[in-house]
């Protein structure tokens, strides 16, 4: 592929990150009156000042601006990260039982105090990134505290892996549903994916033998239970014995897992495991290219048990993760088709998801490429994490190409 095309790709990504995504969060996200950040902003910048604030949104803001500061140091990025860290410590931290609440109201009062392990994983992930950016040792220490709590209360010592959720006092919850669209099963792909992501980041800075053992276990859970060896798709939900409970395929999670598995194995430094994971990642990318890419050049959300792909439109996050997944595959395989697919996906993002009027990306567009007005640009689940991380990963990976 021509060097000129790769250079143009890099310039587009860099411009989008620094001229579109980051300015939006700097200008519009800070809640000056009540502290922290607004919990909901519409596509046309209407702020819902009464919206609750989620652990996922705030921790993802923390990770994003911590990572951004390391990529291109600017005090305003570190200031925003510090604001997110301080707000989590002030409003989300359960000072009696430990861990972090799932949801607070617009003033910072806890309104959902469950300890969902998905959310605790993002605390670890973002605290480690903030420690790297700021040098604040308390962030790493607090990440280790959360690790200890998860291991004490939610690790399944018999069948391995982690139970999905606990009550405020860390007793195992009866209702383990992560969101209204998820199944109420004891284990899920999604939680284990982001636990692996979090423990990968923690292991970079804390070489305790326990985190090494658990990170390896999480990788093995993916290899032995979560990834279907016959299809190279992820299984989504399980009982405590890892019996699959769903036949739905999530293409976005497939492609995100393909590169996060490689990252986890690389951090462990086990050559045999690295080789095995890379081979599997290439298979996952290949099947995604064959089954999961739409005619407009976007990745489908999912396909159901009958093999029918979703025709309801395209969300922002699978597109962001898919660009990184295909680029990761290109780095390991040298297949120009993977690089071409990454560029094709980015073109779809630029032409359909990027909001050139108000900034940032739309949460979703319809199958006709129109913004979905029912999905807010900022909400409990949508922060700057997927798209800013995608841009940083793309820029770093393109720079590493010889």
C-alpha positions as CSV (number, residue, x, y, z in Angstrom):
1,X,0.0,0.0,0.0
2,X,1.3,3.5,-0.8
3,X,3.1,5.4,1.9
4,X,1.1,8.5,0.9
5,X,-2.2,6.7,1.7
6,X,-1.0,5.7,5.2
7,X,0.2,9.2,5.8
8,X,-3.2,10.6,4.9
9,X,-4.8,8.0,7.2
10,X,-2.6,9.2,10.1
11,X,-3.4,12.9,9.4
12,X,-7.1,12.3,9.4
13,X,-7.0,10.4,12.7
14,X,-4.8,13.0,14.3
15,X,-7.0,15.9,13.2
16,X,-10.2,14.1,14.4
17,X,-8.7,13.5,17.8
18,X,-7.4,17.0,18.4
19,X,-9.8,19.1,16.4
20,X,-13.0,17.2,17.0
21,X,-13.1,14.8,20.0
22,X,-10.9,16.5,22.6
23,X,-12.3,20.1,22.2
24,X,-15.8,18.8,22.8
25,X,-15.0,17.4,26.2
26,X,-12.9,20.4,27.2
27,X,-15.6,22.8,26.3
28,X,-18.9,21.1,27.1
29,X,-18.5,18.2,29.7
30,X,-17.5,20.0,32.9
31,X,-20.3,20.5,35.4
32,X,-19.2,23.7,37.2
33,X,-22.2,23.9,39.4
34,X,-22.5,20.4,40.8
35,X,-19.0,19.1,40.3
36,X,-17.5,16.4,38.1
37,X,-19.0,16.1,34.6
38,X,-22.5,16.3,33.1
39,X,-24.2,12.9,32.9
40,X,-26.1,13.5,29.6
41,X,-25.7,15.8,26.6
42,X,-27.7,15.5,23.4
43,X,-26.4,15.6,19.9
44,X,-27.2,19.3,19.6
45,X,-25.5,20.2,22.9
46,X,-28.6,20.3,25.1
47,X,-27.3,19.5,28.6
48,X,-29.5,17.6,31.1
49,X,-28.2,19.1,34.3
50,X,-30.3,16.7,36.4
51,X,-29.0,13.5,34.7
52,X,-27.3,10.9,37.0
53,X,-23.6,10.4,36.6
54,X,-22.2,6.9,36.0
55,X,-19.1,5.2,37.2
56,X,-18.4,4.1,33.6
57,X,-18.6,7.6,32.2
58,X,-16.4,9.3,34.8
59,X,-13.8,6.5,34.9
60,X,-13.6,6.5,31.1
61,X,-13.1,10.3,31.1
62,X,-10.3,9.7,33.6
63,X,-8.6,7.0,31.4
64,X,-9.0,9.1,28.2
65,X,-7.4,12.3,29.5
66,X,-4.7,10.4,31.4
67,X,-3.8,8.6,28.2
68,X,-4.0,11.7,26.1
69,X,-1.6,13.6,28.5
70,X,0.9,10.8,28.0
71,X,0.5,11.0,24.2
72,X,0.8,14.8,23.9
73,X,1.4,16.4,27.3
74,X,-0.7,19.5,28.0
75,X,-1.7,20.7,31.4
76,X,-5.4,21.0,30.5
77,X,-5.5,17.3,29.8
78,X,-4.0,16.4,33.1
79,X,-6.3,18.9,34.9
80,X,-9.4,17.2,33.4
81,X,-8.0,13.8,34.4
82,X,-7.4,15.1,38.0
83,X,-10.9,16.4,38.1
84,X,-12.3,13.0,37.2
85,X,-10.1,11.2,39.7
86,X,-11.0,13.6,42.6
87,X,-14.7,13.3,41.8
88,X,-14.5,9.5,41.9
89,X,-12.8,9.6,45.2
90,X,-15.2,12.2,46.6
91,X,-18.6,10.9,45.3
92,X,-18.2,7.3,44.1
93,X,-16.0,5.8,46.7
94,X,-17.8,3.7,49.3
95,X,-16.0,4.9,52.4
96,X,-17.6,2.2,54.6
97,X,-17.3,-1.0,52.5
98,X,-14.8,0.0,49.8
99,X,-15.2,-0.1,46.1
100,X,-17.1,2.3,43.9
101,X,-20.8,3.0,43.4
102,X,-22.4,2.3,40.1
103,X,-24.5,5.5,39.8
104,X,-24.8,8.8,41.6
105,X,-27.3,11.6,41.1
106,X,-26.4,15.0,39.5
107,X,-25.2,16.3,42.9
108,X,-23.1,13.2,43.6
109,X,-25.4,11.2,46.0
110,X,-25.3,7.5,45.5
111,X,-28.5,6.2,43.9
112,X,-27.3,2.7,42.8
113,X,-24.7,1.4,45.2
114,X,-24.1,-2.1,43.8
115,X,-20.5,-3.2,43.1
116,X,-20.8,-4.3,39.5
117,X,-17.4,-5.9,38.6
118,X,-17.5,-4.4,35.1
119,X,-17.4,-0.9,36.8
120,X,-14.7,-1.9,39.3
121,X,-12.6,-3.0,36.4
122,X,-12.8,0.4,34.8
123,X,-11.7,2.0,38.1
124,X,-8.6,-0.2,38.1
125,X,-8.0,0.5,34.4
126,X,-8.3,4.3,34.7
127,X,-6.5,4.6,38.1
128,X,-3.4,2.9,36.6
129,X,-3.5,5.2,33.6
130,X,-3.8,8.3,35.9
131,X,-0.9,7.1,38.0
132,X,1.2,6.8,34.8
133,X,0.2,10.4,33.8
134,X,0.4,12.1,37.1
135,X,2.8,10.1,39.2
136,X,0.1,10.2,42.0
137,X,0.9,7.0,44.0
138,X,-2.5,7.1,45.6
139,X,-4.1,6.1,42.3
140,X,-2.1,3.0,42.0
141,X,-2.6,2.2,45.7
142,X,-6.4,2.6,45.3
143,X,-6.4,0.4,42.2
144,X,-4.7,-2.4,44.3
145,X,-7.3,-2.0,47.0
146,X,-10.0,-2.6,44.4
147,X,-8.1,-5.6,43.1
148,X,-8.0,-7.0,46.6
149,X,-11.8,-6.6,47.1
150,X,-12.6,-8.2,43.8
151,X,-10.4,-11.2,44.5
152,X,-11.8,-11.6,48.0
153,X,-15.5,-11.4,47.2
154,X,-16.1,-12.1,43.5
155,X,-13.5,-14.5,42.2
156,X,-14.8,-18.0,41.6
157,X,-12.2,-20.2,43.2
158,X,-13.9,-23.4,42.0
159,X,-14.6,-22.8,38.3
160,X,-12.4,-19.7,37.8
161,X,-13.4,-16.3,36.5
162,X,-15.6,-13.7,38.3
163,X,-19.2,-13.4,39.4
164,X,-20.8,-10.3,37.8
165,X,-22.0,-8.2,40.8
166,X,-22.2,-7.8,44.5
167,X,-24.3,-5.7,46.8
168,X,-22.9,-2.7,48.5
169,X,-21.4,-4.8,51.3
170,X,-19.8,-7.2,48.7
171,X,-22.2,-10.1,49.3
172,X,-22.9,-11.7,45.9
173,X,-26.0,-10.1,44.3
174,X,-29.0,-12.1,43.1
175,X,-29.5,-9.8,40.1
176,X,-26.3,-9.8,38.1
177,X,-27.6,-8.0,35.0
178,X,-25.2,-5.4,33.9
179,X,-27.7,-3.4,31.9
180,X,-31.3,-3.7,30.6
181,X,-30.1,-5.4,27.4
182,X,-27.9,-8.0,29.1
183,X,-28.9,-11.4,30.5
184,X,-29.0,-12.0,34.2
185,X,-26.3,-14.7,34.2
186,X,-23.5,-15.2,36.7
187,X,-20.7,-14.7,34.2
188,X,-20.3,-12.7,31.0
189,X,-17.9,-12.2,28.2
190,X,-18.1,-8.4,28.7
191,X,-17.0,-8.3,32.3
192,X,-14.2,-10.8,31.8
193,X,-12.9,-8.8,28.7
194,X,-12.7,-5.6,30.8
195,X,-11.3,-7.4,33.8
196,X,-8.5,-8.7,31.5
197,X,-8.0,-5.1,30.2
198,X,-7.8,-3.7,33.8
199,X,-5.5,-6.4,35.1
200,X,-3.2,-5.9,32.0
201,X,-2.8,-2.3,33.0
202,X,-2.3,-3.1,36.7
203,X,0.4,-5.7,35.9
204,X,2.4,-3.0,34.1
205,X,3.1,-1.3,37.4
206,X,2.5,-3.9,40.1
207,X,4.4,-7.2,39.6
208,X,2.8,-9.0,42.5
209,X,2.5,-12.7,41.8
210,X,-1.2,-12.7,42.4
211,X,-1.9,-10.3,39.5
212,X,0.3,-12.4,37.3
213,X,-1.7,-15.5,38.1
214,X,-5.0,-13.8,37.7
215,X,-4.2,-12.2,34.4
216,X,-3.0,-15.5,33.0
217,X,-6.2,-17.1,34.3
218,X,-8.3,-14.4,32.5
219,X,-6.5,-15.1,29.2
220,X,-7.2,-18.8,29.7
221,X,-10.8,-18.1,30.4
222,X,-11.1,-16.5,27.0
223,X,-9.2,-19.3,25.3
224,X,-11.0,-22.2,27.1
225,X,-14.5,-20.9,27.5
226,X,-15.3,-17.5,26.0
227,X,-14.1,-18.0,22.4
228,X,-15.9,-20.7,20.5
229,X,-13.2,-22.8,18.8
230,X,-15.6,-23.8,16.0
231,X,-16.6,-20.3,14.9
232,X,-13.9,-18.0,16.5
233,X,-16.7,-15.8,17.8
234,X,-17.1,-14.9,21.5
235,X,-19.8,-16.6,23.6
236,X,-21.6,-13.9,25.5
237,X,-23.2,-15.3,28.8
238,X,-22.5,-18.3,31.0
239,X,-23.5,-19.9,34.3
240,X,-20.9,-20.4,37.0
241,X,-19.6,-23.6,35.4
242,X,-19.0,-21.7,32.1
243,X,-22.0,-23.4,30.3
244,X,-22.9,-21.0,27.4
245,X,-26.3,-19.3,27.7
246,X,-26.5,-17.3,24.6
247,X,-26.0,-17.8,20.8
248,X,-25.8,-14.1,19.9
249,X,-22.6,-12.9,18.3
250,X,-21.2,-9.4,19.0
251,X,-18.9,-8.4,16.2
252,X,-17.6,-5.3,18.1
253,X,-16.6,-7.4,21.1
254,X,-15.0,-10.0,18.8
255,X,-12.7,-7.4,17.2
256,X,-12.0,-5.6,20.5
257,X,-11.0,-8.9,22.1
258,X,-8.7,-9.8,19.3
259,X,-6.3,-6.9,20.1
260,X,-6.8,-6.8,23.9
261,X,-5.9,-10.5,24.1
262,X,-2.6,-9.7,22.3
263,X,-1.9,-6.8,24.6
264,X,-2.5,-9.0,27.7
265,X,-0.2,-11.8,26.5
266,X,2.5,-9.3,25.5
267,X,2.4,-7.8,29.0
268,X,2.8,-11.2,30.5
269,X,5.8,-11.9,28.2
270,X,5.1,-15.6,27.7
271,X,6.3,-16.3,24.2
272,X,4.2,-19.5,23.8
273,X,1.1,-17.7,24.9
274,X,1.8,-14.7,22.7
275,X,2.1,-17.0,19.6
276,X,-1.1,-18.8,20.5
277,X,-3.0,-15.6,21.1
278,X,-1.8,-13.9,17.9
279,X,-2.8,-16.9,15.8
280,X,-6.3,-16.9,17.3
281,X,-6.6,-13.1,17.0
282,X,-5.9,-13.4,13.2
283,X,-8.6,-16.0,13.0
284,X,-11.1,-13.7,14.8
285,X,-10.3,-10.8,12.5
286,X,-10.7,-13.0,9.4
287,X,-14.1,-14.2,10.4
288,X,-15.2,-10.6,11.3
289,X,-14.1,-9.4,7.8
290,X,-16.1,-12.3,6.3
291,X,-19.3,-12.1,8.3
292,X,-19.4,-8.7,10.1
293,X,-18.8,-5.9,7.6
294,X,-21.7,-4.2,6.0
295,X,-22.0,-2.9,2.5
296,X,-21.4,0.7,3.6
297,X,-18.1,-0.4,5.2
298,X,-19.2,-0.4,8.8
299,X,-19.1,-3.3,11.3
300,X,-22.5,-4.7,12.2
301,X,-23.4,-4.7,15.9
302,X,-24.3,-8.4,16.1
303,X,-26.0,-11.4,14.6
304,X,-28.7,-13.5,16.3
305,X,-28.8,-17.2,16.9
306,X,-30.3,-17.6,13.4
307,X,-27.3,-16.0,11.8
308,X,-29.2,-12.8,10.9
309,X,-27.1,-9.5,11.2
310,X,-28.6,-6.5,12.8
311,X,-30.1,-4.0,10.4
312,X,-30.9,-1.3,13.0
313,X,-27.9,0.9,12.3
314,X,-24.3,1.3,13.6
315,X,-23.0,2.3,17.0
316,X,-19.9,4.3,17.4
317,X,-17.8,2.0,19.6
318,X,-17.6,-1.2,17.4
319,X,-16.3,1.0,14.5
320,X,-13.6,2.5,16.7
321,X,-12.5,-0.9,18.0
322,X,-12.6,-2.5,14.6
323,X,-10.1,0.0,13.1
324,X,-7.6,-1.0,15.9
325,X,-8.4,-4.7,15.5
326,X,-7.7,-4.7,11.8
327,X,-4.6,-2.6,12.2
328,X,-3.4,-4.9,14.9
329,X,-3.9,-7.9,12.6
330,X,-2.0,-6.1,9.8
331,X,1.0,-5.6,12.1
332,X,1.2,-9.3,12.9
333,X,0.2,-10.7,9.5
334,X,1.4,-8.2,6.9
335,X,-1.9,-8.7,5.1
336,X,-2.7,-5.6,3.2
337,X,-6.3,-6.5,3.2
338,X,-6.4,-5.8,7.0
339,X,-4.8,-2.4,6.6
340,X,-7.3,-1.6,3.7
341,X,-10.2,-2.7,6.0
342,X,-9.0,-0.4,8.8
343,X,-8.9,2.5,6.4
344,X,-12.3,1.6,5.0
345,X,-13.8,1.6,8.5
346,X,-12.2,4.9,9.3
347,X,-13.7,6.4,6.2
348,X,-17.2,5.2,7.3
349,X,-16.6,6.9,10.7
350,X,-15.6,10.2,9.2
351,X,-18.4,10.2,6.7
352,X,-21.2,9.1,9.1
353,X,-20.4,9.2,12.8
354,X,-18.3,12.3,13.2
355,X,-20.3,15.4,14.1
356,X,-18.7,18.2,12.2
357,X,-21.1,20.8,13.5
358,X,-21.1,20.3,17.3
359,X,-18.1,18.0,17.7
360,X,-17.5,14.4,18.9
361,X,-19.1,11.3,17.4
362,X,-22.7,10.4,17.3
363,X,-23.6,7.4,19.5
364,X,-25.3,5.7,16.6
365,X,-26.4,6.3,13.0
366,X,-29.3,4.5,11.2
367,X,-28.7,2.1,8.4
368,X,-29.2,5.1,6.1
369,X,-26.4,6.9,7.8
370,X,-28.5,9.5,9.8
371,X,-27.8,10.3,13.4
372,X,-30.1,8.4,15.8
373,X,-31.8,11.1,17.8
374,X,-32.7,8.7,20.6
375,X,-29.1,8.2,21.6
376,X,-27.3,10.9,23.5
377,X,-23.8,12.0,22.6
378,X,-22.9,11.8,26.3
379,X,-24.6,9.4,28.6
380,X,-23.9,6.6,31.1
381,X,-22.2,4.5,28.5
382,X,-20.8,7.0,26.1
383,X,-17.6,8.9,27.0
384,X,-14.4,9.7,25.1
385,X,-12.8,6.3,25.8
386,X,-13.5,4.2,22.7
387,X,-12.9,6.8,20.1
388,X,-9.9,8.6,21.8
389,X,-8.3,5.3,22.6
390,X,-8.8,4.2,19.0
391,X,-7.1,7.3,17.7
392,X,-4.2,7.0,20.1
393,X,-3.7,3.3,19.2
394,X,-3.9,4.0,15.5
395,X,-1.4,6.9,15.6
396,X,1.0,4.8,17.7
397,X,0.7,1.8,15.5
398,X,1.1,3.7,12.2
399,X,4.2,5.4,13.7
400,X,5.6,2.0,14.4
401,X,5.2,0.7,10.8
402,X,8.4,0.4,8.9
